[in-house]
């Protein structure tokens, strides 16, 4: 039996809030690592030049004087995530000195590319001004964050299909990748059909051709029948396909349509 250890940790960062007089020089700048697909807790310890923790228990949004974390895209130089740090109280009569934390959520990281970012913490004053805090005792203000996406499953958004070609009463979509390289024989595919007073049948068709050219390249996977529908209809199917397309055959004499289909592999 394999035994694996996992560590329940909050990444710790030291920020210096006072001047530097040459003592207790901090040599190494610690890189932070964030993982896409999960929440990432961060804890910051605030010290002076003598490595003594500073009381930050009063640094709250309610007081108007607090610490703010910014994650900055190293290429565009724009802030991509901003978080307010909350002082940590250990439950004793005196709040834990020098520590505040925040959580970088899964949603915060969803739109970001996996790469290196910069981060900085600044103090927001009651008059709205901002004051620097330092990442080391050499007056550097920023640190480095590496965002990784190889540890946890990622949310994959649905493909919106609206490029239908109308021929008579038949709506046919273009080819959409079935992502065969990441799916196995039991891979689940789901679709949501958005009809507009549509009566007829909606066919899901698949192909093993990487570049399908004709109708003969496709075969039917599953079919759904709709009758004067305007409500969203769902359909699931399994299997491995190079490409998938959707064909809606409208009942003769009706005027409904398919607005779009959302497809997730």
N, C-alpha and C positions, 0 to 999 in steps of 0.2 A: 504494500500500500504506500502510495506517495503521500508525503506530508508537506504541505505548503504553508508558509507563514504569510500573513497579510498584516499590514500595520495601519492602524487607524490614527492618522496624523493630520495636523493642520500645519501647512507650511509657514515657517516663521521668518519674518523680515525685520531687521533692525533699522530704525530711522533716527537720525540725530537732529535734535531740535535746537541745539545751542552751538556757539562758536567752537573752533578747534584751536588748541594751544600746543599741539605737538605730542600730547600724551596719549597712550593707549591706541596707537594708530591701527586702524582696521585694514588689513592687507588685501583680503580677498572679497570680491563682490559676488554674492551668491545668486545664481540664476534660478528663477522660479520655473516650474513646469506645470502647465495646465493641460487637462485632458478633455477632449470633446466627448460628449455623450453622457456626462455626469456633472453634478455640482462640485465645485472646487472651493473649499474653505481656506482662507488666508488669515494669518494673525500677524500683526505688526507690533513690535516693541519699540517704544520711544525712549531714547537715552540722551544724556548730555555728553560733553567731551570727556568726562571722567567715568563713562560707562555706567552711570547711575540712572536707574529708571525714573522717568518723570511721571507725575500724577496726571493722567488724562481723563479722569473720571467725569470731569465737568465738560468735556469736549463732545457736546451732543447737538443735534440739529435744533432741538427745542431751545437751547441756549443761544443759538445763532453763531456759535464758535465751535467748529468741528474740523476733523481731518477728512480729506477726500482723495480717493485713489483714482488715477486715470491710467488706462491702458492705451498706448499710442501706436498707431501703425507706423512702422519705421520707414516706410516708403512715402506714404502720403502726408505724414506728420500730423494726421488728424486723430482726435480722441475717438476710440471705437467702443470703449466701455468706461463708464464712470460709476463709482460706488462710494457711498458714505460709510466711514468706519465707525463702528459702535464700540464704546468702551466695554471692556469685559469686567463683570462683577463676579467674584468667586463665591459670593454668598456670605462672606464674613462681614463684620461691622465696618470694615474699611475696604473699599473697592480695590481690586488688584491694580497696583500701580504700573503704569507704563504700557498697558496692552489694550489694543482695539482690534476688532476683526470685521470681516465682511465675507460674503459668499459670492463667487462668480458662478452663476447658474448655467445649466445646460443651454437654456435659451439665449443667454448672453453670447455664448460662443458659436451658436448655430450659423450666423452669417459670416463668420471669420475664416480666413484661410489658415491652414496649418503652416506656421512659419514663426519667425522671431518677431517679437514686439518689444517696445520699451514701456516701462511703467514709472510713475512718479507719484509721490504723496505730497499734498500741500495743505496748509492750514487755512481754512476759511474764517476770516474775522467777522465780528459782529457788524462792522461797517461795510462788509461786502468785499473788502480787499483780500488778497491771497498772499501767503507767506511761505517761503520755501522750507522744506525739510530735506535732509541730506541722506543719501543711501550709504555713505561711508564718511570717515573722518577726514577725507581729502577733498571735501566739498563737491563731490559728484552728486547730482540731484536725481539721476535716473538709474534704473536697474533694467535687467533683461528678463523677458518672459519667453519661453518656448511653448507654443501650442501644438500638441500632438493629437493625432486622430486615429492611432493604430491600436488602442487598448480596448475600446468599447464599441458596440454596434452603433451605427449612425442612423438618424432619421433620414429617410429618403422621401422627398416630396413627390406628390402625384404628378404625372404628365398630363397636361391639359390638351385634349384633342378637339380641335374645332375646324381643322382644315379639310372639311368635307367637300367632295366633288359631287354635284347633283346631276344625275342623268335620268330623266323621266321621274320616276318615283323612288329612285335608289340613291341614297347618300353613302359615299364611300370615303373613308379616311385614307391618309397616307400611311406608310409603314412606320411602326414604332418599335424600337428595340425591345426584345424580350429579355435582355441581359442574360444570355445563356451561360456566360462565363462564371456567374456567381450563383446560379440556381441549380438545384438538383431535380430529380424526377418528381418530387413531391412539392416543388416550389409553388407557393400560393400566389395567384394573381387576382386582384380585385378591381372592379370598375364601378363607377357611379355614373348613371346615365341621366342627363338633364334634358328631358323632352319638353316640347311646347305643343300641347294638344295633339300629341302624336299617336296614331294608330298604325300598327304593323308589327314587324319583327326586327330585332336587332341581333345581328350575328357577330360573334367574335371569331375571327379567322387567323390561323397561324401559318407560318412557313419556316422551312429550314434553309431557305435561300438567304444569303447575306445581302443580296441586291435584287429583290424580286422585281420582275418586269411586267408580268401579265397575271390575269386572274387565275390561270392554270397553276401558278406557283403557290397558291393558297389552298387550304382545306379548312372546313368548318370545325371549330372547337366546341362551341356551345351557342345556344340561341335563347332569346327572351322575347316573349310576346307582350305587346303593350296595346291598350285600348283607350284612346282619347286621353292619354296620360299627360299631365303637366307636373306631377310629383317626381322627385328623384327616385330612381330605381337602381338597385344594386345587383351585382352578379359576380360570382367567384368561379375560378377555374384553376386547375393545376397543370403542371407540365413544363417542359423545356422547349422554347421556341426561339429561333433566330430573330424573327420579327413577328409582330402582331398588327392586325388592322381591324377596323370596325365597319360593318356594312349594315345600314338601316334601310329596310324595304317598306315603304309607306303603302298603306292600303289604298287602292285605286279610288279616286274620287274624293279623297281627303286632302287637307292642306297643312297638316301639322309638320313639325320639323324636329330635328335633334339640335339643340343649341351647342352642347359640348358633352364630352365624356372625359371623366378623370380616371386615369389608369395608373395603378401602382403594382410594381413587380416584386 
